[in-house]
Amino acid sequence: MKNSEREKVKLTHTETRGQKIDESKMNELRQIKKKYDEGAVAEDQLLSPFDRVLLSSFQKDRMQLERLIIITNQGRRIMGEKTYPKKKFKEHLEKLVSLDYLEHEEVEYEHKINQIYILTEKGKEESL
């Protein structure tokens, strides 16, 4: 740039702000990491991203398996991703039941057995 062009340009200082970290969430993560490092939390007890997606797919505290599959796969279809089969859903849901994030019931309705999953308090906290 020539001197005359530099004189025409007026530079201003822009103030930027960093993203604030939620200290309570950060402390929770530190505690989980510490337990994991100490061996108190097994690797299979940590939630995968898909497990978290499943928990966040709950629109009510109590939902049918088929409805959960529809909600979760709709989001995947919209993003152009491959949908998950029912078998994979059941595996992840059973893991969440074993970790006390969900409870499972079988309910007969209109001569059909429906698989119902219910968020526990632990599951409600994680789904937020």
N, CA, C and O atoms as CSV, one atom per row, in Angstrom:
chain,resi,resn,atom,element,x,y,z
A,1,MET,N,N,0.830,-1.168,0.000
A,1,MET,CA,C,0.000,0.000,0.000
A,1,MET,C,C,0.890,1.252,0.000
A,1,MET,O,O,1.897,1.324,0.703
A,2,LYS,N,N,0.498,2.188,-0.778
A,2,LYS,CA,C,1.234,3.455,-0.813
A,2,LYS,C,C,0.838,4.298,0.400
A,2,LYS,O,O,-0.185,4.046,1.035
A,3,ASN,N,N,1.637,5.271,0.703
A,3,ASN,CA,C,1.373,6.133,1.861
A,3,ASN,C,C,0.023,6.829,1.763
A,3,ASN,O,O,-0.689,6.932,2.762
A,4,SER,N,N,-0.340,7.306,0.584
A,4,SER,CA,C,-1.618,8.004,0.439
A,4,SER,C,C,-2.797,7.060,0.694
A,4,SER,O,O,-3.817,7.465,1.252
A,5,GLU,N,N,-2.647,5.808,0.282
A,5,GLU,CA,C,-3.710,4.822,0.535
A,5,GLU,C,C,-3.803,4.492,2.017
A,5,GLU,O,O,-4.896,4.295,2.550
A,6,ARG,N,N,-2.665,4.435,2.674
A,6,ARG,CA,C,-2.660,4.150,4.113
A,6,ARG,C,C,-3.358,5.257,4.890
A,6,ARG,O,O,-4.037,4.998,5.884
A,7,GLU,N,N,-3.189,6.463,4.442
A,7,GLU,CA,C,-3.823,7.587,5.122
A,7,GLU,C,C,-5.338,7.537,5.018
A,7,GLU,O,O,-6.037,8.030,5.902
A,8,LYS,N,N,-5.852,6.943,3.942
A,8,LYS,CA,C,-7.301,6.850,3.731
A,8,LYS,C,C,-7.943,5.771,4.602
A,8,LYS,O,O,-9.123,5.859,4.940
A,9,VAL,N,N,-7.170,4.768,4.957
A,9,VAL,CA,C,-7.699,3.650,5.750
A,9,VAL,C,C,-7.565,3.979,7.224
A,9,VAL,O,O,-6.485,4.312,7.712
A,10,LYS,N,N,-8.673,3.880,7.913
A,10,LYS,CA,C,-8.662,4.156,9.345
A,10,LYS,C,C,-8.910,2.832,10.072
A,10,LYS,O,O,-9.993,2.255,9.968
A,11,LEU,N,N,-7.939,2.372,10.782
A,11,LEU,CA,C,-8.059,1.110,11.500
A,11,LEU,C,C,-8.621,1.360,12.893
A,11,LEU,O,O,-8.258,2.323,13.568
A,12,THR,N,N,-9.506,0.479,13.298
A,12,THR,CA,C,-10.061,0.594,14.651
A,12,THR,C,C,-9.779,-0.696,15.405
A,12,THR,O,O,-9.640,-1.769,14.817
A,13,HIS,N,N,-9.701,-0.564,16.673
A,13,HIS,CA,C,-9.466,-1.732,17.527
A,13,HIS,C,C,-10.807,-2.413,17.825
A,13,HIS,O,O,-11.772,-1.755,18.216
A,14,THR,N,N,-10.855,-3.716,17.640
A,14,THR,CA,C,-12.069,-4.477,17.947
A,14,THR,C,C,-11.814,-5.315,19.185
A,14,THR,O,O,-10.838,-6.061,19.260
A,15,GLU,N,N,-12.690,-5.181,20.134
A,15,GLU,CA,C,-12.560,-5.950,21.366
A,15,GLU,C,C,-13.219,-7.307,21.183
A,15,GLU,O,O,-14.360,-7.389,20.729
A,16,THR,N,N,-12.518,-8.352,21.528
A,16,THR,CA,C,-13.083,-9.694,21.433
A,16,THR,C,C,-13.245,-10.263,22.834
A,16,THR,O,O,-12.496,-9.930,23.753
A,17,ARG,N,N,-14.222,-11.111,22.968
A,17,ARG,CA,C,-14.462,-11.760,24.259
A,17,ARG,C,C,-14.370,-13.255,24.089
A,17,ARG,O,O,-14.890,-13.818,23.125
A,18,GLY,N,N,-13.720,-13.882,25.010
A,18,GLY,CA,C,-13.631,-15.332,24.983
A,18,GLY,C,C,-14.920,-15.957,25.490
A,18,GLY,O,O,-15.685,-15.334,26.226
A,19,GLN,N,N,-15.142,-17.181,25.088
A,19,GLN,CA,C,-16.328,-17.894,25.544
A,19,GLN,C,C,-16.159,-18.255,27.015
A,19,GLN,O,O,-15.105,-18.739,27.427
A,20,LYS,N,N,-17.196,-18.018,27.797
A,20,LYS,CA,C,-17.128,-18.316,29.220
A,20,LYS,C,C,-17.406,-19.801,29.448
A,20,LYS,O,O,-18.278,-20.392,28.811
A,21,ILE,N,N,-16.663,-20.372,30.348
A,21,ILE,CA,C,-16.803,-21.792,30.681
A,21,ILE,C,C,-17.658,-21.922,31.922
A,21,ILE,O,O,-17.452,-21.212,32.906
A,22,ASP,N,N,-18.613,-22.826,31.876
A,22,ASP,CA,C,-19.448,-23.114,33.029
A,22,ASP,C,C,-18.601,-23.914,34.019
A,22,ASP,O,O,-18.307,-25.087,33.788
A,23,GLU,N,N,-18.220,-23.284,35.102
A,23,GLU,CA,C,-17.311,-23.908,36.073
A,23,GLU,C,C,-17.896,-25.171,36.697
A,23,GLU,O,O,-17.156,-26.117,36.970
A,24,SER,N,N,-19.215,-25.207,36.930
A,24,SER,CA,C,-19.797,-26.406,37.549
A,24,SER,C,C,-19.676,-27.609,36.609
A,24,SER,O,O,-19.362,-28.714,37.051
A,25,LYS,N,N,-19.926,-27.394,35.314
A,25,LYS,CA,C,-19.774,-28.483,34.336
A,25,LYS,C,C,-18.315,-28.899,34.224
A,25,LYS,O,O,-18.001,-30.085,34.115
A,26,MET,N,N,-17.430,-27.914,34.252
A,26,MET,CA,C,-15.998,-28.200,34.153
A,26,MET,C,C,-15.532,-29.018,35.346
A,26,MET,O,O,-14.730,-29.940,35.196
A,27,ASN,N,N,-16.035,-28.681,36.542
A,27,ASN,CA,C,-15.680,-29.447,37.735
A,27,ASN,C,C,-16.197,-30.875,37.651
A,27,ASN,O,O,-15.506,-31.811,38.053
A,28,GLU,N,N,-17.415,-31.048,37.127
A,28,GLU,CA,C,-17.964,-32.393,36.947
A,28,GLU,C,C,-17.068,-33.209,36.022
A,28,GLU,O,O,-16.758,-34.365,36.310
A,29,LEU,N,N,-16.654,-32.606,34.914
A,29,LEU,CA,C,-15.789,-33.297,33.963
A,29,LEU,C,C,-14.433,-33.639,34.580
A,29,LEU,O,O,-13.874,-34.703,34.312
A,30,ARG,N,N,-13.913,-32.738,35.401
A,30,ARG,CA,C,-12.644,-33.018,36.078
A,30,ARG,C,C,-12.779,-34.205,37.033
A,30,ARG,O,O,-11.886,-35.047,37.124
A,31,GLN,N,N,-13.917,-34.260,37.746
A,31,GLN,CA,C,-14.151,-35.372,38.672
A,31,GLN,C,C,-14.254,-36.700,37.919
A,31,GLN,O,O,-13.696,-37.710,38.350
A,32,ILE,N,N,-14.967,-36.690,36.799
A,32,ILE,CA,C,-15.101,-37.912,35.990
A,32,ILE,C,C,-13.743,-38.339,35.468
A,32,ILE,O,O,-13.403,-39.522,35.500
A,33,LYS,N,N,-12.959,-37.373,34.983
A,33,LYS,CA,C,-11.628,-37.692,34.467
A,33,LYS,C,C,-10.751,-38.257,35.576
A,33,LYS,O,O,-10.018,-39.224,35.367
A,34,LYS,N,N,-10.829,-37.648,36.755
A,34,LYS,CA,C,-10.022,-38.117,37.878
A,34,LYS,C,C,-10.383,-39.560,38.231
A,34,LYS,O,O,-9.501,-40.395,38.432
A,35,LYS,N,N,-11.698,-39.853,38.307
A,35,LYS,CA,C,-12.136,-41.222,38.600
A,35,LYS,C,C,-11.677,-42.182,37.519
A,35,LYS,O,O,-11.248,-43.300,37.806
A,36,TYR,N,N,-11.771,-41.735,36.264
A,36,TYR,CA,C,-11.349,-42.580,35.144
A,36,TYR,C,C,-9.850,-42.855,35.224
A,36,TYR,O,O,-9.411,-43.990,35.035
A,37,ASP,N,N,-9.063,-41.807,35.506
A,37,ASP,CA,C,-7.614,-41.963,35.620
A,37,ASP,C,C,-7.243,-42.910,36.754
A,37,ASP,O,O,-6.264,-43.650,36.656
A,38,GLU,N,N,-8.027,-42.886,37.829
A,38,GLU,CA,C,-7.767,-43.754,38.978
A,38,GLU,C,C,-8.290,-45.169,38.753
A,38,GLU,O,O,-8.031,-46.061,39.560
A,39,GLY,N,N,-9.016,-45.377,37.673
A,39,GLY,CA,C,-9.559,-46.700,37.384
A,39,GLY,C,C,-10.905,-46.955,38.029
A,39,GLY,O,O,-11.423,-48.069,37.950
A,40,ALA,N,N,-11.493,-45.934,38.676
A,40,ALA,CA,C,-12.778,-46.112,39.353
A,40,ALA,C,C,-13.936,-46.146,38.354
A,40,ALA,O,O,-14.997,-46.692,38.654
A,41,VAL,N,N,-13.735,-45.567,37.173
A,41,VAL,CA,C,-14.766,-45.572,36.138
A,41,VAL,C,C,-14.241,-46.389,34.972
A,41,VAL,O,O,-13.237,-46.039,34.351
A,42,ALA,N,N,-14.923,-47.469,34.686
A,42,ALA,CA,C,-14.517,-48.301,33.552
A,42,ALA,C,C,-14.865,-47.596,32.255
A,42,ALA,O,O,-15.777,-46.770,32.212
A,43,GLU,N,N,-14.135,-47.924,31.199
A,43,GLU,CA,C,-14.350,-47.263,29.909
A,43,GLU,C,C,-15.762,-47.489,29.390
A,43,GLU,O,O,-16.329,-46.607,28.745
A,44,ASP,N,N,-16.344,-48.667,29.663
A,44,ASP,CA,C,-17.687,-48.959,29.161
A,44,ASP,C,C,-18.773,-48.205,29.932
A,44,ASP,O,O,-19.940,-48.237,29.542
A,45,GLN,N,N,-18.401,-47.528,31.021
A,45,GLN,CA,C,-19.372,-46.741,31.762
A,45,GLN,C,C,-19.477,-45.310,31.243
A,45,GLN,O,O,-20.405,-44.584,31.600
A,46,LEU,N,N,-18.541,-44.911,30.414
A,46,LEU,CA,C,-18.588,-43.573,29.835
A,46,LEU,C,C,-19.578,-43.579,28.675
A,46,LEU,O,O,-19.638,-44.540,27.909
A,47,LEU,N,N,-20.342,-42.516,28.551
A,47,LEU,CA,C,-21.346,-42.449,27.506
A,47,LEU,C,C,-20.725,-42.064,26.174
A,47,LEU,O,O,-19.915,-41.142,26.084
A,48,SER,N,N,-21.123,-42.792,25.149
A,48,SER,CA,C,-20.670,-42.472,23.792
A,48,SER,C,C,-21.515,-41.312,23.256
A,48,SER,O,O,-22.559,-40.991,23.823
A,49,PRO,N,N,-21.068,-40.688,22.173
A,49,PRO,CA,C,-21.892,-39.630,21.579
A,49,PRO,C,C,-23.289,-40.136,21.193
A,49,PRO,O,O,-24.271,-39.407,21.337
A,50,PHE,N,N,-23.383,-41.367,20.711
A,50,PHE,CA,C,-24.688,-41.921,20.341
A,50,PHE,C,C,-25.570,-42.106,21.568
A,50,PHE,O,O,-26.779,-41.880,21.499
A,51,ASP,N,N,-24.975,-42.518,22.701
A,51,ASP,CA,C,-25.739,-42.644,23.944
A,51,ASP,C,C,-26.331,-41.288,24.338
A,51,ASP,O,O,-27.484,-41.205,24.759
A,52,ARG,N,N,-25.545,-40.248,24.200
A,52,ARG,CA,C,-26.008,-38.901,24.536
A,52,ARG,C,C,-27.122,-38.446,23.589
A,52,ARG,O,O,-28.074,-37.791,24.013
A,53,VAL,N,N,-26.997,-38.796,22.312
A,53,VAL,CA,C,-28.046,-38.467,21.335
A,53,VAL,C,C,-29.339,-39.169,21.721
A,53,VAL,O,O,-30.415,-38.574,21.658
A,54,LEU,N,N,-29.235,-40.435,22.120
A,54,LEU,CA,C,-30.428,-41.184,22.534
A,54,LEU,C,C,-31.106,-40.512,23.724
A,54,LEU,O,O,-32.324,-40.334,23.730
A,55,LEU,N,N,-30.324,-40.144,24.722
A,55,LEU,CA,C,-30.908,-39.503,25.900
A,55,LEU,C,C,-31.547,-38.166,25.547
A,55,LEU,O,O,-32.598,-37.819,26.086
A,56,SER,N,N,-30.924,-37.419,24.651
A,56,SER,CA,C,-31.488,-36.117,24.279
A,56,SER,C,C,-32.702,-36.252,23.368
A,56,SER,O,O,-33.425,-35.278,23.159
A,57,SER,N,N,-32.938,-37.453,22.820
A,57,SER,CA,C,-34.090,-37.681,21.944
A,57,SER,C,C,-35.393,-37.881,22.719
A,57,SER,O,O,-36.473,-37.893,22.129
A,58,PHE,N,N,-35.290,-38.035,24.026
A,58,PHE,CA,C,-36.489,-38.219,24.836
A,58,PHE,C,C,-37.284,-36.918,24.882
A,58,PHE,O,O,-36.803,-35.909,25.397
A,59,GLN,N,N,-38.504,-36.945,24.339
A,59,GLN,CA,C,-39.383,-35.779,24.386
A,59,GLN,C,C,-40.275,-35.822,25.620
A,59,GLN,O,O,-40.813,-34.804,26.056
A,60,LYS,N,N,-40.418,-37.014,26.168
A,60,LYS,CA,C,-41.161,-37.219,27.411
A,60,LYS,C,C,-40.286,-38.097,28.297
A,60,LYS,O,O,-39.268,-38.621,27.847
A,61,ASP,N,N,-40.679,-38.254,29.540
A,61,ASP,CA,C,-39.907,-39.120,30.436
A,61,ASP,C,C,-40.055,-40.590,30.070
A,61,ASP,O,O,-39.241,-41.419,30.477
A,62,ARG,N,N,-41.087,-40.914,29.305
A,62,ARG,CA,C,-41.418,-42.303,29.010
A,62,ARG,C,C,-41.724,-42.404,27.519
A,62,ARG,O,O,-42.654,-41.765,27.027
A,63,MET,N,N,-40.932,-43.213,26.793
A,63,MET,CA,C,-41.133,-43.303,25.346
A,63,MET,C,C,-40.986,-44.737,24.841
A,63,MET,O,O,-40.275,-45.555,25.425
A,64,GLN,N,N,-41.683,-45.013,23.735
A,64,GLN,CA,C,-41.597,-46.321,23.095
A,64,GLN,C,C,-40.327,-46.398,22.256
A,64,GLN,O,O,-39.839,-45.392,21.740
A,65,LEU,N,N,-39.812,-47.599,22.135
A,65,LEU,CA,C,-38.610,-47.832,21.348
A,65,LEU,C,C,-38.791,-47.334,19.914
A,65,LEU,O,O,-37.916,-46.653,19.379
A,66,GLU,N,N,-39.915,-47.667,19.293
A,66,GLU,CA,C,-40.147,-47.276,17.899
A,66,GLU,C,C,-40.128,-45.754,17.734
A,66,GLU,O,O,-39.604,-45.245,16.743
A,67,ARG,N,N,-40.690,-45.034,18.689
A,67,ARG,CA,C,-40.723,-43.577,18.623
A,67,ARG,C,C,-39.318,-42.989,18.771
A,67,ARG,O,O,-38.970,-42.028,18.086
A,68,LEU,N,N,-38.506,-43.572,19.672
A,68,LEU,CA,C,-37.123,-43.131,19.830
A,68,LEU,C,C,-36.325,-43.334,18.539
A,68,LEU,O,O,-35.529,-42.481,18.147
A,69,ILE,N,N,-36.551,-44.468,17.893
A,69,ILE,CA,C,-35.850,-44.757,16.633
A,69,ILE,C,C,-36.233,-43.728,15.575
A,69,ILE,O,O,-35.369,-43.215,14.863
A,70,ILE,N,N,-37.515,-43.428,15.470
A,70,ILE,CA,C,-37.984,-42.455,14.473
A,70,ILE,C,C,-37.358,-41.084,14.729
A,70,ILE,O,O,-36.832,-40.463,13.805
A,71,ILE,N,N,-37.410,-40.611,15.968
A,71,ILE,CA,C,-36.890,-39.278,16.301
A,71,ILE,C,C,-35.392,-39.182,16.018
A,71,ILE,O,O,-34.934,-38.221,15.400
A,72,THR,N,N,-34.641,-40.166,16.464
A,72,THR,CA,C,-33.190,-40.128,16.305
A,72,THR,C,C,-32.798,-40.245,14.831
A,72,THR,O,O,-31.929,-39.510,14.362
A,73,ASN,N,N,-33.426,-41.156,14.104
A,73,ASN,CA,C,-33.069,-41.342,12.696
A,73,ASN,C,C,-33.540,-40.193,11.818
A,73,ASN,O,O,-32.923,-39.927,10.787
A,74,GLN,N,N,-34.616,-39.501,12.194
A,74,GLN,CA,C,-35.046,-38.337,11.422
A,74,GLN,C,C,-33.940,-37.288,11.382
A,74,GLN,O,O,-33.642,-36.717,10.333
A,75,GLY,N,N,-33.350,-37.050,12.522
A,75,GLY,CA,C,-32.259,-36.083,12.591
A,75,GLY,C,C,-31.076,-36.518,11.740
A,75,GLY,O,O,-30.445,-35.687,11.085
A,76,ARG,N,N,-30.775,-37.786,11.742
A,76,ARG,CA,C,-29.661,-38.300,10.946
A,76,ARG,C,C,-29.962,-38.178,9.450
A,76,ARG,O,O,-29.083,-37.827,8.662
A,77,ARG,N,N,-31.215,-38.470,9.062
A,77,ARG,CA,C,-31.590,-38.353,7.646
A,77,ARG,C,C,-31.462,-36.915,7.160
A,77,ARG,O,O,-30.970,-36.666,6.060
A,78,ILE,N,N,-31.906,-35.974,7.980
A,78,ILE,CA,C,-31.844,-34.561,7.613
A,78,ILE,C,C,-30.395,-34.132,7.368
A,78,ILE,O,O,-30.118,-33.348,6.461
A,79,MET,N,N,-29.477,-34.651,8.182
A,79,MET,CA,C,-28.061,-34.293,8.039
A,79,MET,C,C,-27.365,-35.130,6.969
A,79,MET,O,O,-26.174,-34.945,6.718
A,80,GLY,N,N,-28.101,-36.056,6.331
A,80,GLY,CA,C,-27.526,-36.878,5.275
A,80,GLY,C,C,-26.675,-38.023,5.778
A,80,GLY,O,O,-25.858,-38.566,5.034
A,81,GLU,N,N,-26.858,-38.395,7.033
A,81,GLU,CA,C,-26.090,-39.497,7.613
A,81,GLU,C,C,-26.872,-40.796,7.547
A,81,GLU,O,O,-28.096,-40.793,7.409
A,82,LYS,N,N,-26.160,-41.894,7.645
A,82,LYS,CA,C,-26.767,-43.221,7.615
A,82,LYS,C,C,-27.611,-43.439,8.879
A,82,LYS,O,O,-27.198,-43.066,9.977
A,83,THR,N,N,-28.782,-44.038,8.717
A,83,THR,CA,C,-29.640,-44.311,9.876
A,83,THR,C,C,-29.174,-45.582,10.585
A,83,THR,O,O,-28.522,-46.440,9.990
A,84,TYR,N,N,-29.522,-45.684,11.870
A,84,TYR,CA,C,-29.125,-46.831,12.677
A,84,TYR,C,C,-30.220,-47.895,12.673
A,84,TYR,O,O,-31.406,-47.567,12.678
A,85,PRO,N,N,-29.825,-49.162,12.664
A,85,PRO,CA,C,-30.820,-50.239,12.744
A,85,PRO,C,C,-31.336,-50.408,14.178
A,85,PRO,O,O,-30.715,-49.958,15.141
A,86,LYS,N,N,-32.477,-51.064,14.285
A,86,LYS,CA,C,-33.129,-51.282,15.579
A,86,LYS,C,C,-32.209,-52.022,16.553
A,86,LYS,O,O,-32.220,-51.743,17.752
A,87,LYS,N,N,-31.417,-52.960,16.040
A,87,LYS,CA,C,-30.525,-53.757,16.894
A,87,LYS,C,C,-29.515,-52.859,17.618
A,87,LYS,O,O,-29.239,-53.055,18.801
A,88,LYS,N,N,-28.967,-51.873,16.897
A,88,LYS,CA,C,-27.991,-50.965,17.508
A,88,LYS,C,C,-28.653,-50.117,18.594
A,88,LYS,O,O,-28.062,-49.872,19.646
A,89,PHE,N,N,-29.880,-49.674,18.332
A,89,PHE,CA,C,-30.618,-48.909,19.338
A,89,PHE,C,C,-30.785,-49.734,20.604
A,89,PHE,O,O,-30.534,-49.252,21.709
A,90,LYS,N,N,-31.211,-50.982,20.437
A,90,LYS,CA,C,-31.456,-51.835,21.610
A,90,LYS,C,C,-30.179,-52.042,22.416
A,90,LYS,O,O,-30.216,-52.034,23.647
A,91,GLU,N,N,-29.040,-52.229,21.726
A,91,GLU,CA,C,-27.773,-52.414,22.435
A,91,GLU,C,C,-27.438,-51.182,23.291
A,91,GLU,O,O,-27.069,-51.302,24.459
A,92,HIS,N,N,-27.575,-50.021,22.694
A,92,HIS,CA,C,-27.256,-48.791,23.429
A,92,HIS,C,C,-28.265,-48.535,24.551
A,92,HIS,O,O,-27.885,-48.091,25.635
A,93,LEU,N,N,-29.517,-48.806,24.303
A,93,LEU,CA,C,-30.535,-48.612,25.340
A,93,LEU,C,C,-30.302,-49.556,26.514
A,93,LEU,O,O,-30.464,-49.161,27.669
A,94,GLU,N,N,-29.923,-50.794,26.227
A,94,GLU,CA,C,-29.638,-51.741,27.308
A,94,GLU,C,C,-28.428,-51.294,28.127
A,94,GLU,O,O,-28.392,-51.471,29.345
A,95,LYS,N,N,-27.437,-50.713,27.445
A,95,LYS,CA,C,-26.276,-50.168,28.167
A,95,LYS,C,C,-26.733,-49.048,29.096
A,95,LYS,O,O,-26.308,-48.984,30.250
A,96,LEU,N,N,-27.603,-48.158,28.592
A,96,LEU,CA,C,-28.101,-47.055,29.411
A,96,LEU,C,C,-28.953,-47.558,30.575
A,96,LEU,O,O,-28.958,-46.948,31.644
A,97,VAL,N,N,-29.667,-48.656,30.380
A,97,VAL,CA,C,-30.435,-49.265,31.472
A,97,VAL,C,C,-29.474,-49.802,32.530
A,97,VAL,O,O,-29.692,-49.613,33.726
A,98,SER,N,N,-28.397,-50.478,32.080
A,98,SER,CA,C,-27.445,-51.054,33.040
A,98,SER,C,C,-26.697,-49.980,33.827
A,98,SER,O,O,-26.242,-50.230,34.943
A,99,LEU,N,N,-26.568,-48.776,33.243
A,99,LEU,CA,C,-25.890,-47.673,33.932
A,99,LEU,C,C,-26.864,-46.783,34.699
A,99,LEU,O,O,-26.473,-45.735,35.215
A,100,ASP,N,N,-28.128,-47.193,34.776
A,100,ASP,CA,C,-29.182,-46.496,35.521
A,100,ASP,C,C,-29.575,-45.131,34.942
A,100,ASP,O,O,-30.046,-44.262,35.675
A,101,TYR,N,N,-29.385,-44.943,33.649
A,101,TYR,CA,C,-29.872,-43.728,32.997
A,101,TYR,C,C,-31.323,-43.930,32.555
A,101,TYR,O,O,-32.081,-42.970,32.418
A,102,LEU,N,N,-31.694,-45.190,32.334
A,102,LEU,CA,C,-33.045,-45.536,31.878
A,102,LEU,C,C,-33.565,-46.743,32.628
A,102,LEU,O,O,-32.806,-47.521,33.207
A,103,GLU,N,N,-34.890,-46.878,32.602
A,103,GLU,CA,C,-35.550,-48.102,33.054
A,103,GLU,C,C,-36.291,-48.656,31.846
A,103,GLU,O,O,-36.652,-47.913,30.933
A,104,HIS,N,N,-36.512,-49.962,31.849
A,104,HIS,CA,C,-37.150,-50.616,30.714
A,104,HIS,C,C,-38.385,-51.381,31.170
A,104,HIS,O,O,-38.373,-52.051,32.202
A,105,GLU,N,N,-39.451,-51.268,30.380
A,105,GLU,CA,C,-40.681,-52.023,30.649
A,105,GLU,C,C,-41.218,-52.585,29.333
A,105,GLU,O,O,-41.003,-52.014,28.264
A,106,GLU,N,N,-41.911,-53.703,29.432
A,106,GLU,CA,C,-42.649,-54.228,28.293
A,106,GLU,C,C,-44.127,-54.092,28.621
A,106,GLU,O,O,-44.588,-54.567,29.659
A,107,VAL,N,N,-44.865,-53.440,27.729
A,107,VAL,CA,C,-46.270,-53.169,27.960
A,107,VAL,C,C,-47.078,-53.709,26.793
A,107,VAL,O,O,-46.732,-53.486,25.632
A,108,GLU,N,N,-48.159,-54.423,27.105
A,108,GLU,CA,C,-49.029,-54.926,26.042
A,108,GLU,C,C,-50.097,-53.878,25.744
A,108,GLU,O,O,-50.796,-53.405,26.640
A,109,TYR,N,N,-50.205,-53.525,24.452
A,109,TYR,CA,C,-51.190,-52.539,24.023
A,109,TYR,C,C,-51.703,-52.975,22.658
A,109,TYR,O,O,-50.926,-53.174,21.724
A,110,GLU,N,N,-53.020,-53.119,22.552
A,110,GLU,CA,C,-53.678,-53.566,21.327
A,110,GLU,C,C,-53.057,-54.863,20.803
A,110,GLU,O,O,-52.741,-54.973,19.619
A,111,HIS,N,N,-52.889,-55.827,21.682
A,111,HIS,CA,C,-52.380,-57.162,21.374
A,111,HIS,C,C,-50.948,-57.151,20.836
A,111,HIS,O,O,-50.549,-58.049,20.094
A,112,LYS,N,N,-50.198,-56.150,21.207
A,112,LYS,CA,C,-48.807,-56.054,20.790
A,112,LYS,C,C,-47.962,-55.669,21.997
A,112,LYS,O,O,-48.354,-54.821,22.798
A,113,ILE,N,N,-46.799,-56.301,22.117
A,113,ILE,CA,C,-45.864,-55.964,23.197
A,113,ILE,C,C,-45.024,-54.765,22.750
A,113,ILE,O,O,-44.362,-54.813,21.713
A,114,ASN,N,N,-45.059,-53.701,23.535
A,114,ASN,CA,C,-44.285,-52.488,23.243
A,114,ASN,C,C,-43.147,-52.362,24.242
A,114,ASN,O,O,-43.320,-52.597,25.437
A,115,GLN,N,N,-41.973,-51.986,23.728
A,115,GLN,CA,C,-40.806,-51.744,24.564
A,115,GLN,C,C,-40.839,-50.276,24.988
A,115,GLN,O,O,-40.814,-49.378,24.146
A,116,ILE,N,N,-40.894,-50.045,26.293
A,116,ILE,CA,C,-40.977,-48.686,26.834
A,116,ILE,C,C,-39.697,-48.393,27.615
A,116,ILE,O,O,-39.231,-49.212,28.407
A,117,TYR,N,N,-39.143,-47.212,27.374
A,117,TYR,CA,C,-37.951,-46.771,28.108
A,117,TYR,C,C,-38.300,-45.512,28.880
A,117,TYR,O,O,-38.954,-44.608,28.360
A,118,ILE,N,N,-37.854,-45.464,30.134
A,118,ILE,CA,C,-38.199,-44.378,31.052
A,118,ILE,C,C,-36.914,-43.735,31.564
A,118,ILE,O,O,-36.013,-44.426,32.039
A,119,LEU,N,N,-36.834,-42.413,31.466
A,119,LEU,CA,C,-35.677,-41.691,31.992
A,119,LEU,C,C,-35.670,-41.747,33.515
A,119,LEU,O,O,-36.693,-41.494,34.151
A,120,THR,N,N,-34.538,-42.074,34.092
A,120,THR,CA,C,-34.372,-41.988,35.544
A,120,THR,C,C,-33.901,-40.569,35.863
A,120,THR,O,O,-33.673,-39.773,34.953
A,121,GLU,N,N,-33.755,-40.253,37.137
A,121,GLU,CA,C,-33.249,-38.924,37.515
A,121,GLU,C,C,-31.868,-38.694,36.912
A,121,GLU,O,O,-31.566,-37.602,36.430
A,122,LYS,N,N,-31.037,-39.724,36.941
A,122,LYS,CA,C,-29.695,-39.629,36.365
A,122,LYS,C,C,-29.782,-39.367,34.864
A,122,LYS,O,O,-29.008,-38.577,34.324
A,123,GLY,N,N,-30.722,-40.027,34.191
A,123,GLY,CA,C,-30.931,-39.829,32.762
A,123,GLY,C,C,-31.450,-38.446,32.432
A,123,GLY,O,O,-31.067,-37.855,31.422
A,124,LYS,N,N,-32.334,-37.924,33.293
A,124,LYS,CA,C,-32.875,-36.576,33.079
A,124,LYS,C,C,-31.777,-35.528,33.167
A,124,LYS,O,O,-31.753,-34.578,32.384
A,125,GLU,N,N,-30.862,-35.701,34.128
A,125,GLU,CA,C,-29.753,-34.760,34.277
A,125,GLU,C,C,-28.848,-34.794,33.051
A,125,GLU,O,O,-28.382,-33.756,32.580
A,126,GLU,N,N,-28.608,-35.987,32.546
A,126,GLU,CA,C,-27.694,-36.144,31.390
A,126,GLU,C,C,-28.333,-35.666,30.094
A,126,GLU,O,O,-27.627,-35.220,29.190
A,127,SER,N,N,-29.644,-35.751,29.987
A,127,SER,CA,C,-30.319,-35.394,28.739
A,127,SER,C,C,-30.463,-33.887,28.544
A,127,SER,O,O,-30.819,-33.434,27.456
A,128,LEU,N,N,-30.191,-33.115,29.581
A,128,LEU,CA,C,-30.327,-31.652,29.470
A,128,LEU,C,C,-29.277,-31.034,28.610
A,128,LEU,O,O,-29.266,-29.817,28.427
